[in-house]
Amino acid sequence: MLGGVGAGCLGALLGIGGGVFLVPVLNLLVHLSFRQSTAISLVTVIATSSVTSVSPTRLQLINLRLGMVLEIFTTIGGFSGLLLVYAFSDRTLYVAFAIVMMVVALVMVRKRDQRTSSPDPTIDVGLLGSRYFDAETQQDVAYRVRRIPVAFGVSFLAGAVSTLVGIGGGVLKVPALNAWCGVPIRAAAATSALMIGATAVVGALAYFVRGEIVAPLAAVAALGVLAGSRLGFAIAERTRARGLKLIMAGVLTLEAVLYFVRAAR
């Protein structure tokens, strides 16, 4: 349940699904297999997405058009991941998990001061851009999505990674949308939170069919997510965008170190 609280908090705060926290807790502390940990994590990702997406403060940040387009590629990636999930050993998955975390953490640190929104809400936002009220600056802002093919490619990869290691895919999409595609961190997190639930359903059903989901632990973790999400909302409202990026980078770096050590044993 405490693992679920942590996952829910990170999911609400950063839009990354919380799997980056819960998978290591279940695998390293509860001593479940990596695949069982991944399966339970995907169940909690669905819970996190459901809670965070209906929050009034998040609803106005969600870019629905962008989310629905990217979800096409993410779902295809999720199905592709299903074809590979039993093709690799746990050690290979550990290393892949750690490398992904380190790369994303470095991107977040490098782009920590980058501002992607425009204070002029009348600008042309294009087909997939959007406008919203920025609580940090207390004004309406707008943004235009850049490098759309990159967003498509990262979404496909995020879907595959979500199924393989149970991290929801947001851990790739949020940094990529913010650093490379011009989507502000809060809008990227809110849009990702909407998308990750649909992506996780693909993997969760496959793991359920194979009997990898430990139902009592999944239920308890999901209850923890509900409590943790409220805590995440409270922290997010009081944290600047630069702080959110650094928090994400710190969490991902810690995860990477843990799994590099795990793979070396």
Stockholm file with secondary structure:
# STOCKHOLM 1.0

chainA/1-265         MLGGVGAGCLGALLGIGGGVFLVPVLNLLVHLSFRQSTAISLVTVIATSSVTSVSPTRLQLINLRLGMVLEIFTTIGGFSGLLLVYAFSDRTLYVAFAIVMMVVALVMVRKRDQRTSSPDPTIDVGLLGSRYFDAETQQDVAYRVRRIPVAFGVSFLAGAVSTLVGIGGGVLKVPALNAWCGVPIRAAAATSALMIGATAVVGALAYFVRGEIVAPLAAVAALGVLAGSRLGFAIAERTRARGLKLIMAGVLTLEAVLYFVRAAR
#=GR chainA/1-265 SS CHHHHHHHHHHHHHSSCSHHHHHHIIIIISCCCHHHHHHHHHHHHHHHHHHHHTCHHHHTTCCHHHHHHHHHHHHHHHHHHHHHTTTSCHHHHHHHHHHHHHHHHHHHHHTTTCCCCBSCTTSCCTTTCEEEEETTTTEEEEECCCCHHHHHHHHHHHHHHHHHHCSTTHHHHHHHHHHTSCCCHHHHHHHHHHHHHHHHHHHHHHHHHTTCCCHHHHHHHHHHHHHHHHHHHHHHHTSCHHHHHHHHHHHHHHHHHHHHHHHHC
#=GC SS_cons         CHHHHHHHHHHHHHSSCSHHHHHHIIIIISCCCHHHHHHHHHHHHHHHHHHHHTCHHHHTTCCHHHHHHHHHHHHHHHHHHHHHTTTSCHHHHHHHHHHHHHHHHHHHHHTTTCCCCBSCTTSCCTTTCEEEEETTTTEEEEECCCCHHHHHHHHHHHHHHHHHHCSTTHHHHHHHHHHTSCCCHHHHHHHHHHHHHHHHHHHHHHHHHTTCCCHHHHHHHHHHHHHHHHHHHHHHHTSCHHHHHHHHHHHHHHHHHHHHHHHHC
//
